[in-house]
Amino acid sequence: DAKTTQPNSMESNEEEPVHLPCNHSTISGTDYIHWYRQLPSQGPEYVIHGLTSNVNNRMASLAIAEDRKSSTLILHRATLRDAAVYYCILKVNRDDKIIFGKGTRLHILP
Amino acid sequence: GAVVSQHPSRVICKSGTSVKIECRSLDFQATTMFWYRQFPKQSLMLMATSNEGSKATYEQGVEKDKFLINHASLTLSTLTVTSAHPEDSSFYICSARVAYSSYEQYFGPGTRLTVT
């Protein structure tokens, strides 16, 4: 699996936007960029995924660099419930396995 | 949305006994299920991949005789921790991949195992 690099932790104020970066310089042309998050004492939940174009859904936006070597997960207005570990994962479309890295622990300050 | 359940949510067992954890996809069929283990403050570690009706594929370093996985139907997989020891205490999480889908995978809420 191609490797991703994320900051260990980040802080943000409540009700402000949060930009969570992910570097994946060895990404291949068939790798999809997935984001999952894990709230305390829960299983991970899917956030968003994309291939080349930026993506939006009700939870977040995903901005993908033109060379695809990095991406940014954007939470438009963070709430206390968004405090979690966010994982950026590369996954080939036909590959079954999701391999988790260390992720970014996001702290939201009230 | 798709829901994956796990039972029990937490279990305490004595050293040397076996414990079974169930993982169910409640509103979809899952040809493939995955089992992960997570120690405190660490990331999830994939233990094994199970396909319905066939033997599980274990990741390197995971003892298949200790962690027995059965995936007898499209909605149920079980993980049995045999002869549990305190070092097996962990958070066990399953996930299920939607049948015939290339990316939709959903995670259960996890099972907290404590071996005394």
Interface residues (C-beta under 8 A of the other chain):
Chain A: Y32 H34 Y36 Q38 S41 Q42 G43 P44 E45 Y46 H49 V85 Y87 K91 N93 R94 D96 K97 I98 I99 F100 G101 K102 G103
Chain B: V4 Q6 T32 F34 Y36 S43 L44 M45 L46 T49 F91 I93 S95 R97 S102 Y103 E104 Q105 Y106 F107 G108 P109 G110 R112
